[in-house]
Amino acid sequence: VLHIYRRQGLGTLLLSAAEQWGIKNGCKTIEVTGQMQNREACRFYESSGMEITLLQNALHVWI
């Protein structure tokens, strides 16, 4: 969610919609990939009931 729209419940609505879509389509788990440096996103996911199960470093090269 763009910074200017944060703290308005949009992320929660998006995550809830994704969860409902997954349930409707038979998904058993939801996996989110994020960046450890993005502490705000990590806190959001954890406050939404998710837990960190894997930490790894990744190198991204944009071409």
C-alpha positions as CSV (number, residue, x, y, z in Angstrom):
1,V,0.0,0.0,0.0
2,L,1.4,3.4,-0.9
3,H,2.7,5.3,2.1
4,I,0.0,8.1,1.8
5,Y,-2.7,5.5,2.0
6,R,-1.3,3.5,5.0
7,R,-2.9,3.2,8.4
8,Q,-6.4,3.4,6.8
9,G,-7.2,-0.3,6.8
10,L,-6.5,-1.0,3.2
11,G,-3.8,-3.6,3.8
12,T,-6.1,-5.4,6.2
13,L,-8.9,-5.4,3.5
14,L,-6.5,-6.6,0.8
15,L,-5.2,-9.4,3.1
16,S,-8.7,-10.4,4.1
17,A,-9.8,-10.5,0.5
18,A,-6.8,-12.7,-0.4
19,E,-7.6,-15.0,2.6
20,Q,-11.2,-15.3,1.5
21,W,-10.2,-16.1,-2.1
22,G,-7.8,-18.7,-0.8
23,I,-10.5,-20.4,1.4
24,K,-13.0,-20.3,-1.5
25,N,-10.4,-22.0,-3.8
26,G,-9.3,-24.7,-1.4
27,C,-6.0,-23.2,-0.2
28,K,-4.7,-24.5,3.1
29,T,-1.9,-22.0,3.7
30,I,-1.0,-18.5,2.8
31,E,2.7,-17.6,2.2
32,V,4.0,-14.0,2.1
33,T,7.4,-13.1,0.9
34,G,8.8,-9.8,2.1
35,Q,12.0,-8.0,3.0
36,M,13.4,-8.2,6.6
37,Q,14.4,-4.6,6.3
38,N,10.7,-3.6,5.8
39,R,9.9,-3.7,9.5
40,E,6.5,-2.0,9.1
41,A,5.3,-4.7,6.7
42,C,6.7,-7.5,9.0
43,R,4.8,-6.0,12.0
44,F,1.6,-5.8,9.8
45,Y,1.8,-9.4,8.8
46,E,2.5,-10.5,12.4
47,S,-0.3,-8.4,13.8
48,S,-2.5,-10.1,11.2
49,G,-1.8,-13.5,12.7
50,M,1.0,-14.6,10.5
51,E,4.3,-15.9,11.8
52,I,7.9,-15.8,10.4
53,T,8.9,-19.4,9.4
54,L,11.9,-18.7,7.2
55,L,14.5,-16.0,6.9
56,Q,16.9,-15.9,4.0
57,N,18.9,-13.4,2.1
58,A,18.1,-12.8,-1.6
59,L,19.9,-10.8,-4.2
60,H,17.7,-9.0,-6.7
61,V,19.2,-7.7,-10.0
62,W,16.9,-5.4,-12.0
63,I,17.6,-5.3,-15.7
